[in-house]
Amino acid sequence: MLHPWSIIEVLLLLALANGSPIAAKRLLGNRFSFPLDCGAIFLDGQPVFSASKTIRGIVVALLVTAFGGFLLTESWALGLVVGSASMVGDLLSSF
């Protein structure tokens, strides 16, 4: 059985993963915001991902959740896994 604190930790890590790219955009503006799909166009003529999906956002989300995992559970790997899963889900919904 999962401990209630474990569920709260995962939810906090998800909040970090989803919120940190937004915070990075507000702090950095358009600096370092390279599109993740490098401007590629899919078969239907639309971009592969939305314009808000950037390499900066992915990197910041992974770094922040890894650090958050270290602070919350002393396991940066858990933070990295949660951040990765969150970013993959976000990219799939943006596709």
Steps between C-alpha positions, in 0.01 A plus 500: 500500500625844409567738781295824472821704517630320188193610305549858616869489399413380149233770466752764610751371247234512227421858597871585474529329162202684356564836664873541454491557119245776555716658770805476272311680221400779737854534633690463173252630242593358160864434585605137443152412369580280203201306363513133588395391152753737336221637281414163345161470332289184524316340206189712561699823458492585872804523730586174676467663845347828607723807500515500880688167510866595530825329581541748786168388649590132488847555647372728777219259590739205525757691705245650738318172562828313552601762756151490651522122528831538680348750744177308561607137496879511481464332161578718199420199279137500610475868413657434162258214428196705601624800299567282195158336517335839537685645202424196281131530587508872427666444163255225405208729577663778296566277197 
